[in-house]
Amino acid sequence: MPQTLFLKPFVSAPLNNWRKSNVHTNCIDANIKMRRKMEVVCMGMLAPRKFLRKRKKVEVFRDAADEADQKNWRRLMNDIEETGSAVEVLKSERMKNQEIPKDLVLGTLVRFKQLRKWKLVSEILEWLKTQNWWDFSEMDFLMLITAYGKIGDFNRAERVLSLMNKKGYAPSVISHTALMEAYGKGGRYNNAEAIFRRMKSSGPEPSPLTYQIILKIFVEGCKFKEAEEIFETLLNDKRSALKPDQKMFHMMIYMQKKAGSYEKARRLFALMAERGVPQSTVTYNSLMSFETNYKEVSKIYDQMQRSGLKPDVISYSLLINAYGKARREEEALAVFEEMLDAGVRPTHKAYNVLLDAFAISGMVEQAQTVFKSMRRDRYTPDLCSYTTMLSAYVNASDMEGAEKFFTRLKQDGLKPNDVTYGTLIKGYARTNDIEKMMQKYEELKINGVKLNQKILTTIMDAYGKNRDFGSAVVWYKEIESCGLTPDQKAKNILLSLAKTAEEQSEANQLVGLVDQYSNEQRVTGVSRYDDDDDSDNDDNDLSDDECDSPSNANFNEGKQDELEHLVGDNQDLEALHMLKIC
């Protein structure tokens, strides 16, 4: 296997200048083969970085008693993790030792809060509420209602707030914000808004965190108008003493991304600078996620570096994805190498993104290198990784290799989903192997895998091209009989398959075109039907469903993680608990 060694650019030099120069000038290899699909296998990819190697931790204890306490606490935490029930473990511990040190319980609570394991937090607090030896204080009530707020259990959150009122505790911004968040997480957006309006009118006065969470709730509920109204109020110096902070701006930029309004996002970005709100890596990542053109993503990336900000794993993943989509695999790998050299630990999704960059172009050997590197760096490839690797074989038209890898996927204990089967079906459709294609379709149905529209569209297209127009019509109707609505791509494919005047008339009726589309409005048998989504490049048509494919990756680690990253946790509550520890 030929090996290519990349020279790294100087950190002080703008990355864009390095990228603008021909990457081939940075490659040293006596055996390099220049061809359309470049043999890109970087030696650096095969050598684990120091920060990825497993290190033995050296622990230092104050004395023997401290060592015993620490080991006992870790044993307790491991038992809770293994059993999945905190209360049963704590009860068992109490039966053995007659009593449990309060600082041990409190430390356990704080640790689970840091890990965002809110169900365990609520379980422990509900148990402590029934124990005579534990003084259940206002701070415990606040922690409990916050836990219910994080998991969206608004019924229990309401009950806790009612109990707090009966105990004589005054309403606080923390308890009301937690109840508001519980409604939002539970999908009760109107209830959440009602609490926020009531806080505005009669108190307690909303805190910056309250505003961050209500904006997040509105964005999740697609209540964009309400979110903009609140944000505009904060921007008005005369109407609000509270000014929008960095996280609020981030949430609004994210909202504009969700709404598809890039210009508004750009204006918000400029407004941050005008108002002196510091911009962070998250700000630039949000802008990069808007772009699909690798040149624009690269410009924003370079602008971030010129601002003195360091890229994080999301920044690198976005840039790698942009290069991969543009089939610039060499640059994608170079950016991945740069990330490793910068000491940024790649996430599981970052590896999937690089894997996808090679899979799109059918570069099987290079994709295999990345796939092996994941295991070396202690990342277990998931179904998305396997499906992406499978697509590399499909895009290389190596269906024999694809079948072997598909068998390996099942042997490794993974259950293929609709995206996995769809990838194979697409491969056989491309090679015009109708018999094999239908075998995979039948296997999919036997295994109870849910059909998606793209699979049926692929089969419809294959039958139309290899059999006749009537077969395509049957499969088009099959889409509708499965309870799915044919999209524009399916309609355009059906229209393109119609050759005779009679077929064109039938196709127009099926796709819903009225009779006024006369012959002069058709071009080579295809009706003038708008299709903004149709693309000649459908290498990853089947990769944006349950696979969470890097082709359409959400690089902020999922929608919920992205929103949590933008908003953050309730620091006021943590401060109260730290006060209790003191």
N, C-alpha and C positions, 0 to 999 in steps of 0.2 A: 504493500500500500504506500503510495507516495506521500511524503510528509512535507508540510509547508510550515515554515517558522515565521511568525509575524514579529516585526520590530515595533515596539510600543512608542507612541508619540510622547514628546516631552510634555509634562503636566502643565508647564507654564505657557505652552503654545496653544492658541485657540484650537479646539477640536475640529472646528469647521474647516480650518486651513488644511489640517491633515486629511480630512475626508475629501476635500476638493482636489487634492493631489491624487494622481492615479495610485490606487492601492497596490498595483503590481510593482511599483517602485519600492515598496516596503517589504517585498517578499524575497527571501533568499533560499533558493533550492536548486540544486544542480539537476534534479530529475523532474522539475515541474512540467506538467503537461498543460498547455494552453488550449482550451477548447470551450465549447458553449457551456457545458456544465463543468465548472472548474473543480478539480480534485482538491477540496479544502479540508485538510485534516491537520489541525494545529497541534504541535507537540505540547504546547502548554495545556491543552485540554486533557492530556493523558497524565499530567503530573499534578497530584493534589496539592493545593496551597496549604501553607502552615495553619491558617486559621480554620481550615476544613478538617484537619486531622484531629482525631480523638485524643484529648489530653486527660491525663490523670489529675484530678483535683487534689490539691494539698490543703487539708483542713487544719485550722488552728483553733484550739479551744482555750478558754481562760484557765480552767482547771478540770479535774475529773468529774465534778458535779455538773459543770456546764456541758461537758461531753456527753454525759448520760442523759441530760435533759434534751439536748439537740437530737441525739439518736432516737430517743423515745418519741419525740415530736415527728420526726421523719417516718418512723414506723407507723405512727398513727395516721399520717397523711397517706402513706402507701396503702394502708388497710382501707381507708375511705375510698381511694381511687379504685381499688380492686373490687370492692363490694358494691360501690355505687350508692351506698347509703351511709350518710354521716351519723345519723342518730343511733343506728344499731351498733356501730363501732364505739361511739361515746358511751352508750349504755353498758356495753360489755366492759369497757375500760373502767367505768365507775364501779361495777360489781366486783372487779378484781382489786381495785385500789381504794374502795370506799369513797374516795373523792377524787375529783380531777382539778389540778391547779387552774385557777381562773385565767392566768396569763397564757396557759397552753391553749385554752378554748378561744381566747381572744385572738391569739396569734393565728390559729387555724382559720378563724373568720376573716381576718384581714388578708391572709394569703389567698383564700378562695375568692375574695373580692378582687384582688389583683389579677387573678387568673380568669376573672369574669364568669366564674361558675356560680351563677346567681341562684340556681335551684338548690345547690348544696347550702348556700348562705341562708336562704329562706328556711330550709329544712332545719338547720341547726338553731336558728333564732326561734322558730315555732316551738321547738323542744325546750329551749331555755326559758321560754315564757311560762312553762308549766312547772319549772323547778324552783323549789323554795330556797335553795342555796345560792341562786343567782338573782341579783338585784336588777330586774329588767327596767332599765332607765329610758329616758327620752331618746338618747342616742341609739339604743337598741331598736326602738320603734322606728326611728328614722332610717336605720340600716335595713330593717325589714320591709318597709314600704318602698324603699329604693330598689331592693331586690325584686319585689313584685313588679315594680315599674319596668325594670330591665327585661323581664321575661314576658311582659304584656298581660299579666294576670290582674286585670283591673277590678275584678270582683273582690279578690283578697285585699288588694290595695285599698279599696273603699272601706272594707271592714276594719283594717288596721287604722285608717285615718279616723273612723268613727270611734274606735276604742281609745285613741289618743285624746280625742275631744272629751270623752267621758272621764278620763284620768285627769283632766284639767290642764293638759298641755296646750299652750297657745298655738294657733296656726302658724306655721313657719313656711318660708319660701321653699325649703327642701322638701317638706311633705307634699305641698301642692304641686311642685314641679315633678315629683316622683309619680303622683297620681295622674298628672297630665301626660307624662311619658307612657304610663301603663295604658291609658286610653289610645295613645298613638300607636304603640306596639300591637295593641289588640285590634287595630283597624277602626276604632271609634273616633274618627277625626273630628267630628262635630262636638263630641263631648270634650275632647282635648282643647278645642278652640274655646268652648264655653268656660272652662276653668281658667284659661289664659285671660279672657275678657274680664272675668270676675276678679282676677288678681289685679288687673289694670285699674278697675273701677273702685274696688273696696279693699284691696290688699290681701295678703302681703305683697309688697312691691316686687315685680319680677326682677330677677338677677340677670347678669349677662348669660349665665348658663340656661336660664329659663328661655331667653330669646333664642339661644342656639338650638335648644331642643324643639321649640315650637316651629322654627324654620325647618328643621329636619322633618318634623311630622308633616308639615304642609307639603314639602317636596316629595316625601314618600307617598302621600295621598294625592299627588298631582294637583294640589290646590295652589297653583302657581300665582294666581292673582292675589290671593290672601297673603302669600309669602312676600310678594313684591310690595304690598301695602304696608306691612309691618316694617320691612327694610327701608322703605322710603321715609317712614316716620322716624326711624333712627337716624337717617341721614339729615333730617331737618333739625338744625340746631335750636330753633325756637320751640319746637314741639317736644323734644326729648333731650334730657340731660345725659342720657346714656348714648355712647357712640358705638357704632358697629366695629367689632374687633376682627382680627384676622380670620377666625373660624367662621364668623358670620359671612364674611366675604367669600370664603371658600365654599360655603354651603350654597350661596347664590350663584357662584360660577358653576358649581355642580348642577344646580337646577337648570341653568341655561343650556348646559350640555344635554341634560335629559330632555329639555324642550326643543333641542336642535337649533338654538339661536347662538351662533358663534360670535356675531357682531356684538351682541349684548354682553357676552362673556368678556370680550376684548375691552369693552368700555368699563366693565367692573374692574378689570385688571389695571387699567389706566387710573381709575378712580382711587384705587388703593394707594398708588404712588402719590397722587395729588393730596390725599388726606394724611399722608405719612404713616399709613398702616404698613407694617413690615411685610414683605413678601417672602415666602419660604419655598422650599422645594416642592411642597404640596401644591402651591399656587401654580408653579410652572408645569407640574405633572398634569394638573387639571386642564391646562391649555393644550398640552401635548396630546392628551387623550381625544381632543376634538378632531385632530388632523388625521388624514389618511395618506397624504403625500409625504414620502420620506424626506423630501427637501424641507418642507415646512416644519416637520417634527425636529429635524436636525437644527434648523434655525433657532427654534425655541430652546432646544437643549443647549446650544452654544450661548444664547442670551442668558440662560440660567447660570452657566459657568462664569460668564463675564461679570455677573452680579455678585460673584464671590460665594455662591451657594454650591454645595457638593451634591451631586446626583445620588439618589438612593436606588434601591433595587427596582422600584417602580419606574423611575426615570430610564434606567438602562433597559428594562423590559419593553417599555414603549418604543424606544429607539430600535431595539432588536426586531420587534414586531413590524415596525414600519419598513425596515430594510428587507425583512423576510417577505412581506407582501409584495415588495417591488422586485423580488427575485434577485436581490443583491446579497447572496448568501455570505460572500467573503467579508463584506462590511459587518453583517450581523454577527459573525463569529468574532471578528476583531473587537466589536463593542463588548461582547461577552467576556473576552479575554481582558479587556480594559477594566471591566467591573471586578473581575477576580483580582487583578493586580492592584486595584484601589482598596482591596480589603473588604469589599462589600460581599457579604455572603448571599449567594443566589437562593431564591426561594424555589419551592417545587414548581410553581407556575413559571418562573423565569426559565427553568430548564425546559419546560413544555413549550415555551415561546421559541427558544432556539431550535428545539426539535422540529417544530412546525415550519421554521424557516427553511430547513433542508427538505422536509417532507413535501412542501408545496412544489418544489422543483424535481421531486423524484430522486433526490440524491441519497440513495439507500445507505451506502457505506458511511457517509458523514452522519446521517441520522443514527446509525447504529453506534457510532462513537459517542454521541451525546447520550444515547439511551444507556450505554454502559457507564458513562461518567456519573449519571444520576445515582446508580447503585453504589458506585465507589464513594460518593460523597454522602452516603447514608440517607438518600431519598429513595423510597420505594416507589417505582413507577405505578401510577394509578391507571384507571380505565382510559382516561383522556390520553395519557402517555402512550399506552398500547394502541389506541385507535389512531393516534397521530402517526405512530410508527407504521401501522398498517397502511395508512394513506400514502406513505412514502413508496411502498411497493406498488400500490395501485397507480400512482402518478408516474412510476417508472415502467408501467405496463408489464410488471412482473407478477402475474396472477398466481404462478406456481409458488413464488416466494410469499405472496400475500396469504395463500391458503395455509402454508406451513406456519406462518406467524400467527394466523388466526387460531390454529390448533394449539400453539404454545400459549396463547392468551387464555384459552379455556383450561389448559393443564395447570396454569399458574393460579387457578382458583378465581378468575374474574368472570363475571357474567356479561356477555355482550349485550349492548342496548341497541336502540334503533339507529343510532349514529354509526355504531360499529358495523352492523349489518348493511346499512345504507352505503358505507364506504366500499364494501365488497360488491354490492349490487351495481354501484356506479362503475366499478372497474370492469365488471363483465359486460355492462352496457357499452362501454367504450370499445371493448374488443369484439363487440357484436356477437357475444356468446349468449344467446337468449336462453338456451337450455340451462346453463350454469346459473345464470341470473335468476331464473325461476326456481331453481333448487334452493338458493339462498332465501328467496322470498317465502317459500313454503316452510323452510326451517325456522325462519323468523316467526311465522304464525304458530307453528307447533310449540315453540318455546314461550308463547304468550307475550312476545315483545310488542309494545304498542307501535302502530304504524304512524309515520309522519308524512306530510304532504310531499316532501322532496323525494322520498322513495318512490311513491306512486307516480310522480311527474317523470322521474328517471325511467321507470318502466314504460310509461306511456310514450315517451320519446323514442325509446329503443324499439318498441313494437311498430311505431309509425314509420321509422326509418328502414327496418328490416322486414316488415311484413306488409301491412297495408294501412290505409287511413282508417278503415273500419275498426281495426284492433286498437288504434290510438283513441278512438271515440269511446270504446268500451272502458278503457282505463281512465279516461277523463271522467266518465260517469261514476267510476269506482271511487274516485276522490270524493265526490259528493255523497255517495252512498255510505262512506265511512264517517260522515258527519263533518267533513272538512270543506272549507271554501277554497276553490282553486284560486291561486294567486295570479298575478299578472304574467309571471314567467310561464306557468302552465297554460294560460290562455294564448300567449304568443307562440308557444311551441305548437299547440294545436292548429293555430292559424297558419303557421309556416308549413305544416305537414299537408295542408289542403292544396291540391294541385288543380283539379277540375273545377268548373264553375259550380257544379252540384256540391262538391266537397266544401268549397269556399262558403257557399250559402249555409250548409249545415254547421260549419265551424262558427260562422258569425252568429247564428242562432244560439249555439251552445254557450258562447262566451258572453252573450247578452248584447251584441251590437245590433242596432236597429237597421231596418231595411234601407235607410237613407244612405248607408255606406255603399255607394254605387261602384261599378267596376273601375271607374277612373280614379277612385280614392285608394285602390289597392296597388301595392307595388310587388310585382312578381309573386302574386298569389297571397301576399301577407297584408292584412288590413292594417291601416294606420292606427295602431293602438298604443297609447302611451305606456312606456315601461321604463321607469327610472331605475328599477332594481335589477333589470336584466343585464347580464354582463357576459362577455365572451370568455372571461376567466372564471370558470366554475370549479376550479380545482378543489375547493373546500366547500362546495355547496352543502354538504351534509355534516358540517362540523360546528354548527352553532346551536345545537340542541342540548341534550342532557350532558354531552361530553364536556361542556364548558371549554370548548377548544380554544387554544391560543389564537386561532384565526380570528376569533371574535372575543378575545380575552378581555375580561374586566380586570385591569391591572391594579386596581386598588383592593385586590384580594376579596372580591365579592361585593355585592351592593351593600350589605349590612356592614361589613368590615370597613368599607370606604366611608360610609356615613359616620361610623364610630370614630374613625381616624380624623374626620373633619370636625366632629363635635367634642369628643373626649368624654371623660368621666366626671362624676360629681366630686370635685376636689374638696368642697366645703365639708362634705360628709366624712371624707377620709381624715380631714383635719380634726373633726370632732372625736373620731375614734382614737386618733393619736393622742389627743388630750386625755382621753380616758386611760390609755396605757400609762401616761405619765402619772 
